[in-house]
Amino acid sequence: MFNSHQWIEGILKKLYEAEHRRLQINVNKVVEANNTLYKVLADGFFYNGEFYGTPVRMKGKRVSVPLHIDLFGQMDDHIHDANTLAEDGVKIRQLLFKLLEPCGNTGHMAQDIRDAVPDCIQDALPNEIRCLGRIRPNEQMVPLPDMGFYREIMPKIEFYAAARMFY
């Protein structure tokens, strides 16, 4: 049975891989700068009630300190980027649902999925679907009432797909 939610989660994971990596690299840099300013060796820091740290825990007990005031601007930029990613994620998930949900209702599910998924993220599909050639333009798979939403969100999908080449 076709479960569009599983497909969407797989596509989103692949789509945001690089952006999550970039955000973690930013946090790692702030951790290093914070350690330098406090002259400590900490796993991370607290900022606005949340812990930010390196993905690999240092040996022994977790050590953290508050964020140094000189780094507030960098963290505010990081939080803005993370919030933008979350907001874009909601919209992209909605669009992918609108594209993929009808695919389970036909006898040509694999081809429908291939045609529904934009080319810039088709590499997130399983090989047996990815290798199918497109027979219909992507826009033909968009329900007519959602065409405006599609045109609004596609540049965001293309942006995150392109970001994978840089991070």
C-alpha positions in Angstrom: 0.0 0.0 0.0 1.3 3.5 -0.9 2.1 5.7 2.1 2.8 9.2 0.8 4.1 10.3 4.3 6.9 7.8 4.2 8.0 9.0 0.8 7.8 12.6 1.8 9.9 12.0 4.9 12.5 10.3 2.8 12.6 13.1 0.3 12.8 15.8 3.0 15.6 14.0 4.8 17.7 13.9 1.6 16.7 17.5 0.7 17.7 19.0 4.1 20.8 16.9 4.7 23.2 19.6 3.6 21.3 22.4 5.4 21.3 20.5 8.7 25.0 19.9 8.2 25.6 23.6 7.6 23.7 24.5 10.7 25.6 22.1 12.8 28.9 23.4 11.4 27.8 26.9 12.5 27.0 25.7 16.0 30.4 23.9 16.2 32.1 27.2 15.3 30.1 29.1 18.0 31.0 26.4 20.6 34.7 26.8 19.7 34.5 30.6 19.9 32.6 30.4 23.2 35.2 28.1 24.6 37.9 30.5 23.6 36.2 33.5 25.2 35.5 31.6 28.4 38.8 29.8 28.3 37.1 26.4 29.0 36.6 23.1 27.2 32.8 22.7 27.0 30.6 20.5 24.9 28.3 23.4 24.2 26.4 26.3 25.7 22.9 27.4 26.7 21.2 30.2 24.9 17.6 31.3 25.4 17.0 28.2 27.5 18.2 25.7 25.0 21.4 23.7 24.8 23.5 23.9 21.6 26.5 21.6 21.3 28.7 19.4 19.3 27.2 16.1 18.1 30.0 14.1 19.7 30.1 14.4 23.4 33.5 14.9 25.0 34.8 12.4 27.5 33.4 12.5 30.9 30.6 14.6 32.3 28.8 17.0 29.9 30.2 20.5 30.5 28.3 23.6 29.3 28.4 27.3 29.9 26.1 30.1 28.9 26.7 31.7 25.6 29.1 34.6 25.8 27.5 38.0 25.0 29.9 38.7 22.1 28.4 35.7 20.3 24.7 36.6 20.6 24.5 38.0 17.1 25.9 34.8 15.6 23.4 32.7 17.5 20.5 35.0 16.5 21.6 34.5 12.8 21.7 30.7 13.4 18.3 30.6 15.0 16.9 32.7 12.2 18.3 30.2 9.6 16.9 27.2 11.6 13.5 28.9 11.9 13.5 29.6 8.1 14.3 25.9 7.5 11.5 24.8 9.7 9.0 27.2 8.1 10.1 26.2 4.6 9.9 22.6 5.6 6.2 22.9 6.5 5.4 24.4 3.1 7.5 22.0 1.1 5.9 19.1 3.0 2.5 20.4 2.1 3.4 20.7 -1.6 5.0 17.2 -1.7 1.8 15.8 -0.1 -0.3 17.5 -2.8 1.9 16.1 -5.5 2.3 12.5 -4.1 -1.0 11.8 -2.4 -2.9 11.1 -5.7 -0.2 8.7 -6.9 -1.6 5.8 -4.8 -4.9 6.0 -6.6 -3.8 4.9 -10.0 -2.5 1.7 -11.5 0.7 3.4 -12.5 2.0 4.3 -9.1 5.8 4.2 -9.8 5.5 6.3 -12.9 3.1 8.7 -11.2 5.6 9.2 -8.3 8.4 9.8 -10.8 6.4 12.4 -12.7 5.1 14.1 -9.5 8.6 14.6 -7.9 10.5 17.6 -9.3 13.6 16.7 -11.2 15.9 18.6 -8.8 15.0 16.1 -6.0 14.4 12.9 -7.9 17.7 11.5 -6.6 15.8 11.1 -3.3 13.7 8.4 -4.9 14.5 4.7 -4.9 16.5 3.7 -7.9 13.7 1.6 -9.5 11.6 4.8 -9.6 14.4 7.3 -10.3 15.5 5.4 -13.4 12.0 5.8 -15.0 11.9 8.5 -17.6 9.5 11.4 -17.1 6.5 11.0 -19.3 4.5 14.0 -18.1 5.8 17.5 -17.1 6.0 18.0 -13.4 3.5 20.9 -13.6 0.9 18.5 -15.1 0.9 16.6 -11.9 0.0 19.6 -9.8 -3.7 19.9 -9.0 -5.0 23.1 -10.7 -6.1 24.9 -7.5 -2.6 24.4 -6.1 -0.6 25.8 -9.1 0.0 29.2 -7.4 1.3 27.4 -4.3 3.5 25.2 -6.5 5.1 28.2 -8.2 5.7 29.8 -4.8 7.4 26.8 -3.2 9.4 25.4 -6.2 12.1 28.0 -5.8 12.6 26.9 -2.2 12.9 23.3 -3.2 15.4 24.2 -5.9 17.4 26.3 -3.4 17.7 23.4 -0.9 18.5 21.0 -3.7 21.3 23.3 -4.9 22.6 23.8 -1.4 23.4 20.0 -1.3 26.3 20.7 -3.8 27.9 23.2 -1.4 27.7 21.6 2.0 
